[in-house]
């Protein structure tokens, strides 16, 4: 019987620990402003896919991602020790563009709303 809740719980602990370590422990100058959005653990808890939002120019975002990927080994060791995991998960970083998609959708909805308001005003003006 598999426990599907355990990877989720461990993933949340790993997310909190990695966010703390990035904020306090990483000295890599390439890493800019980064938010750890989520962590998805493999069912056997040996892999942690870490999704991060990167802020800044495109070059700064790429540099931050490279810096994070280069520090994954150090993070793996510290996370394993701090969380007292039997196996320290192999950490893989991926960019998370959820916020960008939300902003784009909000812009589309705003534009649709403006277009709808414009049509309502035209129909009212046409009836007078």
ChimeraX attribute file (.defattr): number of C-alpha atoms within 10 A of each C-alpha:
attribute: neighborCount
match mode: 1-to-1
recipient: residues
	/A:1	3
	/A:2	6
	/A:3	8
	/A:4	9
	/A:5	10
	/A:6	14
	/A:7	19
	/A:8	17
	/A:9	13
	/A:10	18
	/A:11	22
	/A:12	16
	/A:13	15
	/A:14	25
	/A:15	22
	/A:16	16
	/A:17	19
	/A:18	23
	/A:19	18
	/A:20	13
	/A:21	14
	/A:22	20
	/A:23	13
	/A:24	9
	/A:25	11
	/A:26	15
	/A:27	11
	/A:28	13
	/A:29	9
	/A:30	15
	/A:31	20
	/A:32	19
	/A:33	14
	/A:34	19
	/A:35	16
	/A:36	20
	/A:37	17
	/A:38	19
	/A:39	26
	/A:40	19
	/A:41	23
	/A:42	14
	/A:43	15
	/A:44	10
	/A:45	19
	/A:46	14
	/A:47	18
	/A:48	24
	/A:49	18
	/A:50	21
	/A:51	20
	/A:52	21
	/A:53	19
	/A:54	23
	/A:55	14
	/A:56	12
	/A:57	9
	/A:58	10
	/A:59	9
	/A:60	16
	/A:61	20
	/A:62	18
	/A:63	17
	/A:64	22
	/A:65	22
	/A:66	15
	/A:67	18
	/A:68	24
	/A:69	15
	/A:70	13
	/A:71	17
	/A:72	17
	/A:73	16
	/A:74	11
	/A:75	23
	/A:76	19
	/A:77	15
	/A:78	16
	/A:79	22
	/A:80	17
	/A:81	13
	/A:82	11
	/A:83	13
	/A:84	10
	/A:85	12
	/A:86	10
	/A:87	14
	/A:88	21
	/A:89	22
	/A:90	17
	/A:91	25
	/A:92	16
	/A:93	18
	/A:94	16
	/A:95	16
	/A:96	17
	/A:97	13
	/A:98	13
	/A:99	11
	/A:100	11
	/A:101	11
	/A:102	11
	/A:103	11
	/A:104	12
	/A:105	12
	/A:106	12
	/A:107	12
	/A:108	12
	/A:109	12
	/A:110	12
	/A:111	12
	/A:112	12
	/A:113	12
	/A:114	12
	/A:115	11
	/A:116	12
	/A:117	11
	/A:118	11
	/A:119	12
	/A:120	12
	/A:121	10
	/A:122	11
	/A:123	10
	/A:124	9
	/A:125	9
	/A:126	8
	/A:127	6
	/A:128	5
